[in-house]
Amino acid sequence: MQDKPRRPIADVPPLDVDGVRAVEVGTIIWLVAFIGMLPFYGRLKDDGHGWWLWTCLAGFGLGALGVEYCRRRRARHQE
C-alpha cells in the first residue's frame, strides 16, 4: 500500500481564537435588538410576540457573562 502524498503546509500565523471579540459582537447585537424593539413592546405584546424583547435581554445578559468568562480565560492562558 502506497502512502498518499502529503500536501505542503502553509506557514500561517495562528489566529486570535480566544473568542472575546466574537462574544462581544454578539452581545452588542443582542443589546441593539433589545433597544430597537423596546419602543414597539406594546404592539409586540398585542401580537403575542412580547417574548422577543425578553429573549434579546436574556441574550444580552448571557453574552455579558460570556464576555467576562472569555476575558478571564484569555488572561489565564497569557500567564
C-alpha positions in Angstrom: 0.0 0.0 0.0 1.5 3.3 -1.0 1.5 6.4 1.2 -0.6 9.3 0.0 1.5 12.3 -1.0 1.4 14.9 1.7 0.2 18.4 1.0 2.6 21.2 1.8 1.6 23.1 5.0 1.4 26.8 4.6 3.4 28.9 7.1 0.4 30.8 8.5 0.5 32.5 11.9 -2.1 31.3 14.4 -5.4 33.2 14.6 -6.7 35.0 17.6 -9.0 32.3 18.8 -9.8 33.4 22.4 -13.3 34.2 21.4 -13.6 37.6 23.2 -14.2 39.7 20.1 -16.9 37.3 18.8 -18.8 37.2 22.1 -18.5 41.0 22.4 -20.0 41.5 18.9 -22.8 39.0 19.6 -23.6 40.7 22.9 -23.8 44.1 21.3 -26.1 42.7 18.6 -28.5 41.4 21.3 -28.4 44.8 23.1 -29.1 46.7 19.8 -32.0 44.3 19.1 -33.5 44.9 22.6 -33.2 48.7 22.3 -34.6 48.6 18.8 -37.7 46.6 19.8 -38.3 48.5 23.1 -40.5 51.2 21.5 -42.7 48.5 19.9 -43.2 46.5 23.1 -47.0 47.3 23.2 -47.5 46.1 19.6 -45.3 43.0 20.1 -47.3 42.1 23.2 -50.6 42.6 21.5 -49.4 40.3 18.6 -48.2 37.6 21.0 -44.5 38.3 20.4 -43.7 40.1 23.7 -41.2 37.3 24.5 -39.0 38.5 21.7 -38.0 41.5 23.8 -37.2 39.4 26.8 -35.2 36.9 24.6 -33.0 39.8 23.5 -32.5 40.9 27.1 -31.6 37.3 28.1 -29.2 37.1 25.1 -27.5 40.3 26.2 -27.3 39.1 29.9 -25.8 35.7 28.9 -23.5 37.4 26.5 -22.2 39.7 29.2 -21.4 36.7 31.3 -19.7 35.1 28.3 -17.5 38.1 27.7 -16.3 38.0 31.3 -15.7 34.3 31.1 -13.7 34.7 27.8 -11.6 37.5 29.2 -10.7 35.5 32.3 -9.9 32.5 30.2 -7.7 34.7 27.9 -5.9 36.1 31.0 -5.2 32.6 32.4 -3.7 31.5 29.1 -1.5 34.6 28.8 0.1 33.9 32.2 
